[in-house]
Amino acid sequence: MMNVYNGNVVLNESGEAIVNMPEYFEALNMNFRYQLTPIGKFAPLYVKKEISNNQFEIAGGEPRMKVSWRVTGVRQDPFANINRVKVEVEKPADEYGYYLHAKAYNMPIYKAISWKKQVESQNTRIRGISFNQKSELKK
């Protein structure tokens, strides 16, 4: 889980700026990533000081230059810490060919993992098609 913060800042007469983040920023986030984009012309911008006390410093621009910035941080609150999103989860072999969200892929309901599990656990018929009969529909 990642939080994204962004904005624009105008550099001072030394071609630098301090960007203040929300007061909760460091308590909520970790593993910061920075992106700086000069507006109007090229500038060798860089992060002069990384985030500390909920602020960071930009340098390397011309006086009064406008800079667009973006900072991302990985959430580190208690909920996020126990519910990390897995980038890729291996499916059990019996779920290959089925979808978590079949409708989103314009697939029929019997291609949904939830449909398969419901039919298997209840051993019922859904819309008159049993789990064993679905293979007949492909013909």
Phi, psi and omega per residue, in radians:
M1 nan 2.285 -3.059
M2 -2.274 2.429 3.022
N3 -1.761 2.509 -3.137
V4 -2.116 2.276 3.105
Y5 -2.193 2.433 3.129
N6 -2.674 2.911 3.113
G7 3.060 -3.007 3.090
N8 -2.181 2.608 3.108
V9 -2.482 2.605 3.063
V10 -1.816 2.242 -3.112
L11 -1.246 2.670 3.133
N12 -1.399 -2.967 -3.111
E13 -1.139 -0.323 3.101
S14 -1.646 0.054 -3.128
G15 1.318 0.520 -3.109
E16 -2.288 2.858 3.078
A17 -2.715 2.639 3.004
I18 -1.883 2.242 3.126
V19 -1.877 2.126 3.115
N20 -1.630 2.266 3.098
M21 -1.703 2.932 3.095
P22 -1.020 2.668 -3.050
E23 -1.104 -0.378 3.139
Y24 -1.589 -0.029 -2.953
F25 -0.921 -0.957 -3.076
E26 -1.224 -0.499 3.106
A27 -1.228 -0.542 -3.060
L28 -1.627 -0.377 -2.978
N29 -2.206 2.794 3.031
M30 -2.581 3.001 3.092
N31 0.919 1.121 -3.069
F32 -1.275 2.545 3.037
R33 -2.259 2.474 -3.050
Y34 -2.112 2.563 3.002
Q35 -2.469 2.253 -3.128
L36 -2.167 2.370 3.118
T37 -2.325 2.066 3.070
P38 -1.274 2.527 3.137
I39 -1.938 2.208 3.090
G40 1.843 -0.646 3.098
K41 -2.888 2.938 -3.129
F42 -1.198 2.570 3.006
A43 -2.714 2.451 3.126
P44 -1.410 1.145 -3.096
L45 -1.177 2.624 3.055
Y46 -2.678 2.829 3.066
V47 -1.480 1.895 -3.094
K48 -1.261 -0.732 3.080
K49 -2.379 2.235 3.123
E50 -1.218 2.989 -3.070
I51 -1.027 2.212 3.062
S52 -2.698 2.376 -3.074
N53 0.948 0.654 3.075
N54 1.074 0.596 3.032
Q55 -2.646 2.761 3.037
F56 -2.423 2.851 -3.091
E57 -2.061 2.456 3.103
I58 -1.939 2.505 3.070
A59 -2.551 3.004 3.042
G60 1.749 0.050 -3.133
G61 -1.815 -3.119 3.101
E62 -1.584 2.743 3.107
P63 -0.949 2.392 3.086
R64 1.120 0.260 3.095
M65 -1.290 2.440 3.078
K66 -1.530 2.363 -3.119
V67 -2.251 2.300 3.018
S68 -1.640 2.329 -3.108
W69 -2.263 2.683 3.041
R70 -2.497 2.340 3.061
V71 -2.214 2.312 3.030
T72 -2.005 2.664 3.103
G73 -2.522 2.461 3.083
V74 -1.385 2.260 -3.135
R75 -1.069 2.452 3.113
Q76 -2.295 0.415 3.079
D77 -1.309 2.853 -3.070
P78 -0.954 -0.728 3.127
F79 -1.087 -0.817 -3.129
A80 -1.110 -0.658 -3.110
N81 -1.127 -0.540 3.139
I82 -1.724 -0.053 -3.124
N83 -2.256 0.805 -3.136
R84 -1.034 2.412 3.100
V85 -1.371 2.204 3.095
K86 -1.485 2.286 -3.091
V87 -1.090 -0.774 -3.121
E88 -2.524 2.255 -3.135
V89 -2.038 2.222 3.129
E90 -1.242 2.249 3.101
K91 -1.344 2.584 2.963
P92 -1.113 2.608 -3.067
A93 -0.959 -0.636 -3.094
D94 -1.302 -0.082 3.093
E95 -1.783 -0.043 3.075
Y96 -1.052 2.406 -3.136
G97 1.552 -0.034 3.116
Y98 -2.032 2.775 -3.031
Y99 -2.100 2.531 2.980
L100 -1.151 -0.661 -3.105
H101 -2.282 1.280 -3.067
A102 -0.995 -0.727 -3.104
K103 -1.025 -0.666 -3.129
A104 -1.097 -0.416 3.135
Y105 -1.818 0.285 -3.132
N106 0.976 0.642 3.104
M107 -1.770 2.660 3.122
P108 -1.170 2.772 -3.070
I109 -0.993 -0.585 -3.100
Y110 -1.262 -0.058 3.041
K111 -1.642 0.019 3.124
A112 -1.477 2.410 3.096
I113 -1.036 -0.679 -3.136
S114 -1.099 -0.672 3.105
W115 -1.110 -0.837 -3.132
K116 -1.001 -0.804 -3.116
K117 -1.164 -0.681 3.132
Q118 -1.101 -0.791 -3.131
V119 -1.141 -0.755 -3.136
E120 -1.131 -0.751 -3.055
S121 -1.346 -0.585 -3.099
Q122 -1.724 -0.262 -3.107
N123 0.876 0.850 -3.102
T124 -2.029 -3.129 3.090
R125 -1.908 2.373 3.106
I126 -2.038 2.110 -3.131
R127 0.933 0.594 3.079
G128 1.333 0.151 -3.122
I129 -2.077 2.045 3.105
S130 -1.444 2.813 -3.139
F131 -0.983 -0.690 -3.119
N132 -1.293 -0.384 -3.117
Q133 -1.483 -0.232 -3.061
K134 -1.058 -0.547 3.135
S135 -1.169 -0.458 3.088
E136 -1.200 -0.465 -3.118
L137 -1.221 -0.392 -3.102
K138 -1.285 -0.363 -3.066
K139 -1.345 nan nan
